[in-house]
Amino acid sequence: MKNLILASATLCTGLVAGVFYGFEVAVNPAFRRLPDAAYVGAMQAINEVIQNPVFALSFFGAPLLLPVAAAQHGRRPRSRRFRLLVVAAAVYLAGSLGVTVAANIPLNEALAAVPLQASSPAQLRAARIRFAEPWNRWHRIRTLASVVAFALAVAACLRAEEQP
């Protein structure tokens, strides 16, 4: 069961890191080329569809499973596997989940309130300016945190379990 929990925690973390990484290196650069109305509409659409059970399973699975995996290796608190998992859990909780909840979601909600069809070009430009720079800055932080947490979880998987 320990191996299944560890593998599941690592998989969930990797899936989220992959989504964030792909968005950072492909979607965001493409979105910079869009006119304001298209940008606002596309971000509104993405922020709606990302709220689905499949993404939620990995996004919320990682912060649930990483601490469980760490706890399962807690009998040997000085073991490298335990320490890697504790740090992975902390990095993910603060840098991925925490940043998303505290920064990205409030920005998403503010952008969702912009009436795309009823807004003037100047209003759409202002909405984009208020949203894009801070959202991208926080997104980079959560991307980095997710990738680091994933790398730590992979390292824990590759580390031989120390015997008591």
Residue frames as a rotation matrix with the C-alpha (Angstrom) as fourth column:
MET 1
0.562 0.827 0.000 0.00
0.827 -0.562 0.000 0.00
0.000 0.000 -1.000 0.00
LYS 2
0.301 -0.534 -0.790 2.91
0.254 -0.754 0.606 2.36
-0.919 -0.383 -0.092 0.75
ASN 3
-0.728 -0.636 0.254 4.18
0.377 -0.063 0.924 2.04
-0.572 0.769 0.286 -2.80
LEU 4
-0.179 0.759 0.626 0.72
0.956 -0.015 0.292 2.64
0.231 0.651 -0.723 -4.27
ILE 5
0.732 0.421 -0.536 0.27
0.585 -0.792 0.176 5.82
-0.350 -0.442 -0.826 -2.20
LEU 6
-0.063 -0.856 -0.513 3.76
0.138 -0.517 0.845 7.03
-0.988 -0.018 0.151 -3.11
ALA 7
-0.755 -0.193 0.626 3.22
0.610 0.145 0.779 6.32
-0.241 0.970 0.009 -6.81
SER 8
0.197 0.924 0.328 -0.22
0.959 -0.252 0.132 7.99
0.204 0.289 -0.935 -6.77
ALA 9
0.604 -0.053 -0.795 1.14
0.387 -0.853 0.351 11.06
-0.697 -0.520 -0.495 -4.99
THR 10
-0.464 -0.870 -0.168 3.96
0.161 -0.270 0.949 11.31
-0.871 0.413 0.265 -7.52
LEU 11
-0.558 0.334 0.759 1.60
0.829 0.200 0.522 10.82
0.023 0.921 -0.389 -10.47
CYS 12
0.554 0.825 -0.113 -0.83
0.831 -0.556 0.009 13.50
-0.055 -0.099 -0.994 -9.25
THR 13
0.368 -0.509 -0.778 2.01
0.158 -0.791 0.591 15.94
-0.916 -0.340 -0.211 -8.64
GLY 14
-0.678 -0.687 0.260 3.50
0.318 0.044 0.947 15.23
-0.662 0.725 0.189 -12.06
LEU 15
-0.162 0.709 0.687 0.19
0.982 0.050 0.180 15.70
0.094 0.704 -0.704 -13.84
VAL 16
0.790 0.438 -0.429 -0.32
0.515 -0.853 0.078 19.12
-0.332 -0.282 -0.900 -12.25
ALA 17
-0.008 -0.879 -0.477 3.29
0.041 -0.477 0.878 20.11
-0.999 -0.013 0.039 -12.94
GLY 18
-0.666 -0.238 0.707 2.80
0.645 0.293 0.706 19.08
-0.375 0.926 -0.042 -16.57
VAL 19
0.356 0.858 0.371 -0.39
0.930 -0.364 -0.051 21.11
0.091 0.363 -0.927 -16.97
PHE 20
0.775 -0.074 -0.628 1.22
0.201 -0.913 0.355 24.19
-0.599 -0.401 -0.693 -15.45
TYR 21
-0.293 -0.956 -0.030 4.46
0.153 -0.078 0.985 23.71
-0.944 0.284 0.169 -17.41
GLY 22
-0.422 0.200 0.884 2.60
0.896 0.239 0.374 23.29
-0.136 0.950 -0.280 -20.71
PHE 23
0.702 0.712 0.015 0.59
0.712 -0.700 -0.058 26.40
-0.030 0.052 -0.998 -20.02
GLU 24
0.525 -0.567 -0.635 3.75
0.071 -0.714 0.696 28.34
-0.848 -0.411 -0.335 -19.16
VAL 25
-0.464 -0.886 0.001 5.79
0.029 -0.014 0.999 27.36
-0.885 0.464 0.032 -22.21
ALA 26
-0.799 0.175 0.575 3.09
0.601 0.262 0.755 27.11
-0.019 0.949 -0.315 -24.90
VAL 27
0.164 0.980 0.115 -0.25
0.971 -0.181 0.159 28.64
0.177 0.086 -0.981 -23.98
ASN 28
0.470 0.020 -0.883 0.95
0.489 -0.838 0.241 31.86
-0.735 -0.545 -0.403 -22.33
PRO 29
-0.627 -0.723 -0.291 3.35
0.138 -0.470 0.872 32.76
-0.767 0.506 0.395 -25.17
ALA 30
-0.672 0.459 0.581 0.55
0.702 0.145 0.698 32.16
0.236 0.877 -0.419 -27.71
PHE 31
0.344 0.875 -0.339 -1.89
0.937 -0.341 0.072 34.23
-0.053 -0.343 -0.938 -25.65
ARG 32
-0.164 -0.473 -0.866 0.51
0.393 -0.836 0.383 37.20
-0.905 -0.277 0.323 -25.69
ARG 33
-0.951 -0.234 0.201 -0.16
0.255 -0.233 0.938 37.42
-0.173 0.944 0.282 -29.43
LEU 34
-0.264 0.946 0.190 -3.94
0.947 0.218 0.236 37.67
0.181 0.242 -0.953 -29.03
PRO 35
-0.490 0.248 0.836 -5.91
-0.080 -0.968 0.240 40.89
0.868 0.050 0.494 -29.16
ASP 36
-0.849 0.046 0.527 -7.49
-0.522 -0.235 -0.820 41.91
0.086 -0.971 0.224 -25.86
ALA 37
0.131 0.986 0.106 -11.01
-0.989 0.137 -0.051 40.59
-0.065 -0.098 0.993 -26.52
ALA 38
0.467 -0.016 -0.884 -9.70
-0.357 0.911 -0.206 37.22
0.809 0.411 0.420 -27.68
TYR 39
-0.626 -0.766 -0.146 -7.33
-0.107 0.270 -0.957 37.02
0.772 -0.584 -0.251 -24.70
VAL 40
-0.635 0.448 0.630 -10.02
-0.763 -0.237 -0.601 37.81
-0.120 -0.862 0.492 -22.14
GLY 41
0.426 0.865 -0.264 -12.45
-0.898 0.441 -0.006 35.38
0.111 0.239 0.965 -23.78
ALA 42
0.206 -0.429 -0.879 -9.89
-0.213 0.858 -0.468 32.59
0.955 0.284 0.086 -23.98
MET 43
-0.833 -0.540 0.116 -8.81
-0.204 0.106 -0.973 32.99
0.514 -0.835 -0.199 -20.35
GLN 44
-0.276 0.821 0.499 -12.43
-0.942 -0.127 -0.311 33.07
-0.192 -0.556 0.809 -19.21
ALA 45
0.576 0.509 -0.640 -13.10
-0.680 0.733 -0.029 29.85
0.454 0.452 0.768 -21.13
ILE 46
-0.197 -0.736 -0.647 -10.01
-0.059 0.668 -0.742 28.08
0.979 -0.109 -0.175 -19.78
ASN 47
-0.859 -0.151 0.490 -10.80
-0.461 -0.188 -0.867 29.13
0.223 -0.970 0.092 -16.22
GLU 48
0.167 0.964 0.207 -14.26
-0.980 0.185 -0.073 27.60
-0.109 -0.191 0.976 -16.61
VAL 49
0.675 0.202 -0.710 -13.24
-0.467 0.862 -0.199 24.29
0.571 0.466 0.676 -18.17
ILE 50
-0.429 -0.883 -0.192 -10.28
-0.335 0.353 -0.874 23.65
0.839 -0.310 -0.447 -15.86
GLN 51
-0.522 0.351 0.777 -12.82
-0.821 0.040 -0.570 23.24
-0.231 -0.936 0.267 -13.06
ASN 52
0.353 0.578 -0.736 -13.54
-0.720 0.670 0.180 19.60
0.597 0.467 0.653 -13.83
PRO 53
0.888 0.102 0.449 -13.33
-0.414 0.603 0.682 16.34
-0.201 -0.791 0.577 -11.88
VAL 54
0.764 -0.645 -0.009 -10.34
0.556 0.666 -0.497 14.98
0.327 0.375 0.868 -13.79
PHE 55
-0.021 -0.789 0.614 -8.14
0.046 -0.614 -0.788 17.99
0.999 0.011 0.049 -13.07
ALA 56
0.405 0.252 0.879 -9.49
-0.799 -0.370 0.474 18.22
0.444 -0.894 0.052 -9.51
LEU 57
0.988 -0.027 -0.149 -8.46
0.081 0.925 0.370 14.62
0.128 -0.378 0.917 -8.86
SER 58
0.241 -0.970 -0.026 -4.81
0.804 0.215 -0.554 15.38
0.543 0.113 0.832 -9.54
PHE 59
-0.127 -0.308 0.943 -4.76
-0.086 -0.944 -0.320 18.97
0.988 -0.122 0.093 -8.24
PHE 60
0.355 0.327 0.876 -6.30
-0.875 -0.214 0.435 18.01
0.329 -0.921 0.210 -4.88
GLY 61
0.937 -0.064 -0.344 -4.90
0.114 0.985 0.129 14.47
0.330 -0.160 0.930 -4.89
ALA 62
0.084 -0.995 0.048 -1.31
0.329 -0.017 -0.944 15.69
0.941 0.095 0.326 -4.66
PRO 63
-0.388 -0.308 0.869 -1.72
-0.613 -0.618 -0.493 17.73
0.689 -0.723 0.051 -1.45
LEU 64
0.627 0.613 0.481 -3.68
-0.776 0.435 0.456 14.88
0.070 -0.659 0.749 0.13
LEU 65
0.957 -0.175 -0.230 -1.41
0.136 0.975 -0.173 12.04
0.255 0.135 0.958 -0.93
LEU 66
0.141 -0.974 0.178 2.04
-0.048 -0.186 -0.981 13.63
0.989 0.130 -0.073 -0.49
PRO 67
-0.177 -0.218 0.960 1.63
-0.929 -0.285 -0.236 14.06
0.325 -0.933 -0.153 3.29
VAL 68
0.800 0.474 0.369 0.13
-0.563 0.805 0.187 10.56
-0.208 -0.357 0.910 3.56
ALA 69
0.747 -0.596 -0.295 3.12
0.197 0.622 -0.758 9.15
0.635 0.508 0.582 1.68
ALA 70
-0.169 -0.825 0.540 5.47
-0.442 -0.426 -0.790 11.08
0.881 -0.372 -0.292 3.98
ALA 71
0.178 0.317 0.932 3.63
-0.984 0.055 0.170 9.85
0.003 -0.947 0.322 7.08
GLN 72
0.973 0.210 -0.095 3.92
-0.217 0.974 -0.067 6.26
0.079 0.086 0.993 5.88
HIS 73
0.355 -0.920 -0.164 7.69
0.462 0.325 -0.826 6.71
0.813 0.218 0.540 5.86
GLY 74
0.396 -0.103 0.912 7.72
-0.524 -0.841 0.133 8.61
0.754 -0.531 -0.387 9.16
ARG 75
0.988 -0.082 -0.131 8.92
0.153 0.636 0.757 5.72
0.022 -0.768 0.640 11.28
ARG 76
0.077 -0.997 0.002 12.36
0.955 0.074 0.286 6.66
-0.286 -0.020 0.958 10.08
PRO 77
0.867 0.421 -0.267 12.21
0.358 -0.899 -0.253 10.48
-0.346 0.124 -0.930 10.20
ARG 78
0.176 -0.872 -0.457 15.89
-0.389 -0.488 0.781 10.74
-0.904 0.041 -0.425 9.33
SER 79
-0.095 -0.196 0.976 15.48
0.690 0.694 0.207 8.70
-0.718 0.693 0.069 6.17
ARG 80
-0.900 -0.314 -0.304 16.05
-0.003 -0.692 0.722 10.53
-0.437 0.650 0.621 2.91
ARG 81
-0.671 0.708 0.220 12.73
0.539 0.262 0.801 9.28
0.509 0.656 -0.557 1.47
PHE 82
0.150 0.732 -0.665 10.76
0.981 -0.192 0.010 10.73
-0.120 -0.654 -0.747 4.38
ARG 83
-0.235 -0.321 -0.917 12.55
0.357 -0.906 0.226 14.08
-0.904 -0.275 0.328 4.17
LEU 84
-0.989 -0.107 0.103 12.09
0.128 -0.266 0.955 14.29
-0.075 0.958 0.277 0.39
LEU 85
-0.367 0.927 0.080 8.36
0.749 0.244 0.615 13.66
0.551 0.286 -0.784 0.77
VAL 86
0.148 0.375 -0.915 7.95
0.859 -0.507 -0.069 16.18
-0.489 -0.776 -0.398 3.58
VAL 87
-0.582 -0.432 -0.689 9.64
0.065 -0.869 0.491 18.86
-0.810 0.241 0.534 1.49
ALA 88
-0.919 0.302 0.255 7.66
0.298 0.105 0.949 17.86
0.260 0.948 -0.186 -1.62
ALA 89
-0.035 0.964 -0.265 4.41
0.972 0.094 0.214 18.16
0.231 -0.250 -0.940 0.34
ALA 90
0.056 0.008 -0.998 5.38
0.606 -0.795 0.028 21.54
-0.793 -0.607 -0.050 1.80
VAL 91
-0.853 -0.426 -0.300 6.48
0.013 -0.593 0.805 22.94
-0.522 0.683 0.511 -1.57
TYR 92
-0.723 0.640 0.261 3.30
0.504 0.229 0.833 21.75
0.473 0.733 -0.488 -3.28
LEU 93
0.090 0.821 -0.564 0.98
0.996 -0.089 0.029 22.94
-0.026 -0.564 -0.825 -0.50
ALA 94
0.048 -0.132 -0.990 2.52
0.384 -0.913 0.140 26.41
-0.922 -0.387 0.007 -0.31
GLY 95
-0.643 -0.552 -0.532 3.71
-0.195 -0.553 0.810 26.97
-0.741 0.624 0.247 -3.86
SER 96
-0.937 0.345 0.054 1.08
0.166 0.304 0.938 25.25
0.307 0.888 -0.342 -5.96
LEU 97
-0.117 0.952 -0.284 -2.14
0.901 0.222 0.372 24.92
0.417 -0.212 -0.884 -3.98
GLY 98
-0.014 0.080 -0.997 -1.51
0.782 -0.620 -0.060 27.96
-0.623 -0.780 -0.054 -1.79
VAL 99
-0.826 -0.347 -0.444 -0.57
0.010 -0.797 0.604 30.27
-0.563 0.495 0.662 -4.66
THR 100
-0.782 0.588 0.209 -3.49
0.387 0.193 0.902 29.06
0.489 0.786 -0.378 -6.75
VAL 101
0.079 0.876 -0.476 -6.02
0.967 0.048 0.249 29.68
0.241 -0.480 -0.844 -3.98
ALA 102
0.102 -0.086 -0.991 -4.54
0.675 -0.726 0.132 32.96
-0.731 -0.683 -0.016 -2.72
ALA 103
-0.475 -0.439 -0.763 -3.54
-0.169 -0.805 0.569 34.57
-0.864 0.399 0.308 -6.03
ASN 104
-1.000 -0.014 -0.021 -4.65
-0.023 0.170 0.985 32.89
-0.011 0.985 -0.170 -9.26
ILE 105
-0.430 0.903 -0.007 -8.25
0.896 0.427 0.124 32.09
0.115 0.047 -0.992 -8.31
PRO 106
0.095 0.494 -0.864 -9.07
0.520 -0.765 -0.380 35.64
-0.849 -0.414 -0.330 -7.13
LEU 107
-0.619 -0.357 -0.700 -7.62
-0.389 -0.634 0.668 36.99
-0.682 0.686 0.254 -10.38
ASN 108
-0.936 0.323 0.143 -9.64
0.319 0.598 0.735 34.42
0.152 0.733 -0.663 -12.35
GLU 109
-0.156 0.936 -0.316 -12.81
0.945 0.048 -0.323 35.45
-0.288 -0.349 -0.892 -10.53
ALA 110
-0.090 0.064 -0.994 -12.19
0.039 -0.997 -0.068 39.13
-0.995 -0.044 0.087 -11.26
LEU 111
-0.877 -0.267 -0.399 -11.65
-0.377 -0.134 0.917 38.36
-0.298 0.954 0.017 -14.94
ALA 112
-0.742 0.654 0.148 -14.79
0.668 0.701 0.250 36.20
0.060 0.285 -0.957 -15.04
ALA 113
-0.011 0.762 -0.647 -16.80
0.670 -0.475 -0.571 39.25
-0.742 -0.439 -0.506 -13.95
VAL 114
-0.648 -0.251 -0.719 -15.77
-0.310 -0.775 0.551 41.16
-0.695 0.580 0.425 -17.08
PRO 115
0.403 0.847 0.347 -18.74
0.111 0.331 -0.937 41.11
-0.909 0.416 0.039 -19.51
LEU 116
-0.483 -0.753 0.447 -16.95
0.497 0.185 0.848 40.21
-0.721 0.631 0.284 -22.72
GLN 117
-0.260 0.446 0.856 -19.70
0.948 -0.052 0.315 41.25
0.185 0.894 -0.409 -25.14
ALA 118
0.744 0.668 0.038 -20.73
0.637 -0.724 0.264 44.40
0.204 -0.172 -0.964 -23.25
SER 119
0.372 -0.688 -0.623 -17.22
0.443 -0.458 0.771 45.79
-0.815 -0.563 0.135 -22.68
SER 120
0.935 -0.149 -0.322 -15.56
-0.339 -0.645 -0.685 48.42
-0.105 0.749 -0.654 -24.82
PRO 121
0.579 -0.798 -0.166 -12.09
0.360 0.433 -0.826 47.82
0.732 0.418 0.538 -26.27
ALA 122
-0.147 -0.636 0.757 -10.67
-0.501 -0.612 -0.611 50.15
0.853 -0.469 -0.229 -23.60
GLN 123
0.440 0.380 0.814 -12.41
-0.897 0.221 0.382 48.19
-0.034 -0.898 0.438 -20.83
LEU 124
0.990 -0.108 -0.094 -11.08
0.092 0.983 -0.160 44.90
0.110 0.149 0.983 -22.20
ARG 125
0.220 -0.961 0.165 -7.58
0.116 -0.142 -0.983 46.37
0.969 0.236 0.080 -22.41
ALA 126
-0.085 -0.205 0.975 -7.82
-0.851 -0.495 -0.178 47.55
0.519 -0.845 -0.132 -18.80
ALA 127
0.796 0.424 0.432 -9.10
-0.586 0.717 0.377 44.14
-0.149 -0.554 0.819 -17.66
ARG 128
0.798 -0.555 -0.234 -6.22
0.319 0.719 -0.617 42.41
0.511 0.418 0.751 -19.42
ILE 129
-0.045 -0.854 0.519 -3.67
-0.228 -0.497 -0.838 44.76
0.973 -0.156 -0.172 -17.87
ARG 130
0.156 0.175 0.972 -5.08
-0.973 -0.141 0.182 44.17
0.169 -0.974 0.148 -14.37
PHE 131
0.871 0.349 0.346 -5.08
-0.412 0.903 0.126 40.40
-0.268 -0.252 0.930 -14.93
ALA 132
0.868 -0.395 -0.302 -2.25
-0.008 0.595 -0.804 39.23
0.497 0.700 0.513 -17.18
GLU 133
-0.002 -0.975 0.222 0.94
-0.450 -0.197 -0.871 40.39
0.893 -0.101 -0.439 -15.46
PRO 134
-0.220 -0.114 0.969 0.04
-0.972 0.110 -0.208 39.36
-0.083 -0.987 -0.135 -11.91
TRP 135
0.783 0.552 0.286 -1.59
-0.525 0.834 -0.172 36.12
-0.333 -0.015 0.943 -13.03
ASN 136
0.749 -0.549 -0.372 1.45
-0.069 0.493 -0.867 35.13
0.659 0.675 0.331 -15.10
ARG 137
-0.208 -0.830 0.518 3.84
-0.725 -0.225 -0.651 36.01
0.657 -0.511 -0.554 -12.27
TRP 138
-0.005 0.284 0.959 1.91
-0.901 0.414 -0.128 33.82
-0.433 -0.865 0.254 -9.81
HIS 139
0.928 0.351 -0.121 1.54
-0.365 0.800 -0.476 31.12
-0.070 0.487 0.871 -12.44
ARG 140
0.285 -0.907 -0.309 5.33
-0.383 0.188 -0.905 30.96
0.879 0.376 -0.294 -12.88
ILE 141
-0.411 -0.413 0.813 5.72
-0.897 0.025 -0.441 30.52
0.162 -0.910 -0.381 -9.13
ARG 142
0.336 0.598 0.727 3.18
-0.701 0.675 -0.231 27.70
-0.629 -0.432 0.646 -8.94
THR 143
0.866 -0.125 -0.484 4.68
-0.333 0.577 -0.746 26.06
0.372 0.807 0.458 -12.03
LEU 144
-0.130 -0.991 0.015 8.15
-0.571 0.063 -0.818 26.09
0.810 -0.115 -0.574 -10.48
ALA 145
-0.320 0.064 0.945 6.77
-0.920 0.219 -0.326 24.82
-0.228 -0.974 -0.011 -7.16
SER 146
0.716 0.664 0.217 4.89
-0.576 0.737 -0.353 21.99
-0.395 0.128 0.910 -8.87
VAL 147
0.647 -0.558 -0.519 7.92
-0.290 0.449 -0.845 20.93
0.705 0.697 0.129 -10.90
VAL 148
-0.404 -0.810 0.424 10.14
-0.721 -0.003 -0.693 21.01
0.563 -0.586 -0.583 -7.79
ALA 149
-0.003 0.485 0.875 7.58
-0.876 0.421 -0.236 19.01
-0.483 -0.767 0.424 -5.78
PHE 150
0.914 0.329 -0.235 7.36
-0.405 0.745 -0.531 16.48
0.001 0.580 0.814 -8.61
ALA 151
0.229 -0.915 -0.333 11.16
-0.409 0.220 -0.885 16.16
0.883 0.339 -0.324 -8.83
LEU 152
-0.486 -0.373 0.790 11.33
-0.864 0.072 -0.498 15.60
0.129 -0.925 -0.357 -5.07
ALA 153
0.415 0.716 0.561 8.58
-0.725 0.633 -0.271 12.96
-0.549 -0.294 0.782 -5.22
VAL 154
0.831 -0.206 -0.517 10.38
-0.306 0.607 -0.733 11.20
0.465 0.767 0.441 -8.09
ALA 155
-0.222 -0.967 0.124 13.61
-0.615 0.040 -0.787 11.30
0.757 -0.250 -0.604 -6.07
ALA 156
-0.219 0.228 0.949 11.73
-0.910 0.304 -0.283 9.71
-0.353 -0.925 0.141 -3.16
CYS 157
0.831 0.556 -0.013 10.45
-0.508 0.749 -0.426 6.98
-0.227 0.361 0.905 -5.47
LEU 158
0.600 -0.666 -0.443 13.96
-0.243 0.376 -0.894 6.27
0.762 0.644 0.063 -6.72
ARG 159
-0.257 -0.684 0.682 15.45
-0.883 -0.121 -0.454 6.23
0.393 -0.719 -0.573 -3.25
ALA 160
-0.355 0.079 -0.932 15.74
0.153 0.988 0.026 2.75
0.922 -0.134 -0.363 -1.79
GLU 161
0.652 0.639 0.408 13.61
-0.355 -0.218 0.909 2.35
0.670 -0.737 0.085 1.29
GLU 162
-0.453 -0.851 0.266 15.83
-0.607 0.077 -0.791 2.22
0.652 -0.520 -0.552 4.34
GLN 163
0.198 0.477 -0.856 15.26
0.279 0.810 0.516 -0.72
0.940 -0.341 0.027 6.63
PRO 164
0.767 0.144 0.625 14.86
-0.498 -0.481 0.722 -0.20
0.405 -0.865 -0.297 10.39
